[in-house]
Amino acid sequence: MPCAVPVTSAHALNNATLHYGLLLADRGQKAILDDRHLRNGLNVHKDRIINAPLPKRSVTR
């Protein structure tokens, strides 16, 4: 329950994501090629949907 312990949950989120943010800052797009977790989190690249289930869940305009 993040709202019950906001500081603790913010620290946990930072601890879980800081590594990936630093990878992207240091290596740019090469980080996505090198790290499978970043690749798995990629949804859209150059106006193309990369994550196949995404269009099925998205609302079309």
C-alpha positions as CSV (number, residue, x, y, z in Angstrom):
1,M,0.0,0.0,0.0
2,P,2.1,2.9,-1.2
3,C,-0.2,5.5,0.3
4,A,0.3,4.1,3.7
5,V,4.1,4.3,3.6
6,P,4.9,6.9,0.9
7,V,8.5,7.5,1.8
8,T,9.3,3.7,1.9
9,S,7.5,3.1,-1.3
10,A,9.3,6.0,-3.0
11,H,12.6,4.5,-1.9
12,A,11.6,1.1,-3.1
13,L,10.6,2.4,-6.5
14,N,13.8,4.4,-6.8
15,N,15.9,1.3,-5.8
16,A,14.1,-0.8,-8.4
17,T,14.4,1.7,-11.3
18,L,17.5,3.8,-10.8
19,H,19.8,1.1,-12.4
20,Y,17.8,1.2,-15.6
21,G,17.6,5.0,-15.7
22,L,21.4,5.2,-15.3
23,L,21.9,2.6,-18.1
24,L,19.8,4.7,-20.4
25,A,21.6,7.9,-19.4
26,D,25.0,6.4,-19.9
27,R,24.4,4.3,-23.1
28,G,21.3,5.7,-24.7
29,Q,19.6,3.4,-27.2
30,K,22.4,0.9,-27.0
31,A,21.3,0.1,-23.4
32,I,18.0,-1.2,-24.8
33,L,19.9,-3.5,-27.2
34,D,22.2,-4.8,-24.5
35,D,19.6,-5.3,-21.6
36,R,16.8,-7.7,-22.1
37,H,14.7,-6.1,-19.3
38,L,14.8,-2.8,-21.0
39,R,13.9,-4.4,-24.3
40,N,11.0,-6.2,-22.7
41,G,9.7,-2.8,-21.4
42,L,9.9,-1.1,-24.8
43,N,6.4,-0.5,-26.3
44,V,6.9,1.9,-29.1
45,H,9.9,2.7,-31.3
46,K,10.0,5.1,-34.2
47,D,6.2,5.3,-34.4
48,R,5.9,1.5,-34.6
49,I,4.3,-0.7,-31.8
50,I,6.9,-3.1,-30.6
51,N,4.9,-4.8,-27.9
52,A,2.5,-7.1,-29.8
53,P,-0.3,-7.2,-27.2
54,L,-0.3,-3.4,-26.9
55,P,-2.7,-2.6,-29.8
56,K,-5.3,-5.1,-28.4
57,R,-5.4,-3.2,-25.1
58,S,-5.2,0.3,-26.5
59,V,-8.1,2.5,-27.2
60,T,-8.2,3.6,-30.9
61,R,-9.2,7.1,-31.8
